[in-house]
């Protein structure tokens, strides 16, 4: 049985270890950064991209996230806050 994932469920999920891609950003130089999310703070995401880590501000990006066989687009503002607090909501 498969459960349908909704965009609103993503902020409650653990994102570290997932494949992500920056698809829009206030700083256009960030668009295209992709890789595995390796860390997360209250305001930033750290993505391993081409054997380097890139730190992006959550409130400045829109991400494409691959999760459970689905690809979902999400505004980084929905991810603001500490991941452990977001998961509890």
N, C-alpha and C positions, 0 to 999 in steps of 0.2 A: 504494500500500500504506500503510495507516495503522497506527501502533504504538499499542498500548494504554498509556495513562499510568496509573501507580499512585501512590497517595498517598505512598508511601515515596520516590518519585523526586523529589518537589518540592524537598526541601532541597538537592538537588544541582543544581538549575536556577537560572539567573539570574532574579530576580524583578523587578528594576527595569524599569519600563515596562509591567508587567502590571496589569490591573484587579483590585482587591482590595476586600473589604468586611469590616469587623469585625462578626462575628455573635454573639460572646459575649466578655465581658471582666470582670475582677474589678472594674473601675471601670465601672459600668453607663452612665455618660455617654459612653463611647467606642463603645458599640454603635450601629451605623448609619453610622459614618464609612466612606465609600467613595470610590473614585477610583483614580488611577494612582499606583503606588508610584514615587517619584522618587529615593529614597535609602535606604540601609540601613547601619547600623553594627553592631557586635558585639551590642548589646542592644536596638536600636530600629529601627523602620521609619518612614519619612517618606512620608505619603500626601498627594497633592494633592487636597483636598476643597473644593469650592465656591470655587475661586480662592484658597484659602489652603492652607498646609501644616500638617498635623497630625502630631505625633510620638507614637508609641505604643510601649510596651515590649513586646518580643516575648513575654516570659514571662507577660504579663497578658492576652493576647488569643487568640481563635480566629478565624481568617480564612476567608473564602470567596475562592478564587483562580480566576480564569478563565485557562486556559492551553490552547493547542492545541485550541480548540473544546469543552473540557470545563470544568466547574465542580467544584472540589474543596474540601472543608473540611479545614483543617489547624490543629493546635494550634501556636501561635507558639513554644512551647518547642522544637519540632523545628527551628526556624530560628535558635536561639541560636548565636552565633559569627559570625566575619567571613565574608561571602559567598564571598570568594575561597578561604578554607580549606574551607568547606562543599562547594563545587563539586568540590574535589579528592578528596573521600571516595568 
